[in-house]
């Protein structure tokens, strides 16, 4: 059945999701906070600044009015970066359809969200603001899915996770296509932790990748050591925080997403890690807070940076020993030099 869907966030990933939905013959609106950006997308049928070279269906409409995007919709998909997500959630609260809990809601945002009661998962933070009818009915969509490849219809897999199995299947059916496989899951915590923490490991992987050309101790074996240690830390963190299905971490939500984020040249967090070593990209910033406050100066948004800050709070609050996450934090907080990452590997043993 044809559905009316809005994707909130016209970055590369939001655009790729919107394109998939439109090609599945749904009525799709793509929201951008920037009026000129939305106008260019509609005029060119292409998101030239975020997903260049990938034509968009004529039926896909881009708008800059959040109210227009949220009214009269069967479903909303939040594709806003974690740093800005809650600002958008708070803005939609005044719209009648949201007050009446009419559209089903999903999120593809990766990260952790700071709240009054501590660090929260994406869906948990959204539920704390949305009307009560949405509690335990939101859906989280994740998986190894770079926008650049989804936009070119390369075979991709996603997880649609929710405490409400009907809603998980609803968004699965919206998105699935000949090039996009979507699997339902009930493990909303495990999937969300995997999506956020893998970006932290990818920063470490990028650092290590850059060091391969500098330090003779670093090779493919070293990268495999980091990858395995990183996956173990994701599983430890997820299990501690309440993941319900161990197989989540060996699925595309866990090891699959970690693999593509660490190894693909499309990965922004891997790129950021490399630039820490090769370009000194964090040298202008005094600590991780300064880096986050000025993240727009990077030129792109590595979600692993805020995720590292908030994961570190979780680690400290629970007295966990997660050496990769802890050392990425120390590097971003300017307490440790990138080269010291190699020496710290010996603490794994």
Secondary structure as UniProt FT lines:
FT   STRAND          4..8
FT   HELIX           12..23
FT   TURN            24..25
FT   STRAND          27..31
FT   HELIX           35..44
FT   TURN            48..50
FT   TURN            52..53
FT   TURN            58..59
FT   STRAND          61..63
FT   HELIX           66..70
FT   TURN            71..72
FT   STRAND          75..78
FT   HELIX           82..92
FT   TURN            93..94
FT   HELIX           96..99
FT   TURN            100..101
FT   STRAND          104..107
FT   STRAND          113..115
FT   TURN            116..117
FT   STRAND          118..120
FT   HELIX           122..127
FT   TURN            128..129
FT   HELIX           132..134
FT   TURN            135..137
FT   STRAND          139..142
FT   HELIX           147..150
FT   TURN            151..153
FT   STRAND          156..161
FT   HELIX           165..175
FT   TURN            178..179
FT   STRAND          180..185
FT   HELIX           188..211
FT   TURN            212..214
FT   TURN            216..217
FT   HELIX           220..241
FT   HELIX           246..250
FT   HELIX           252..256
FT   HELIX           257..263
FT   TURN            265..266
FT   HELIX           268..278
FT   TURN            281..284
FT   HELIX           288..293
FT   HELIX           295..298
FT   HELIX           304..317
FT   TURN            318..319
FT   HELIX           323..332
FT   TURN            333..334
FT   TURN            338..339
FT   HELIX           340..344
FT   HELIX           345..348
//
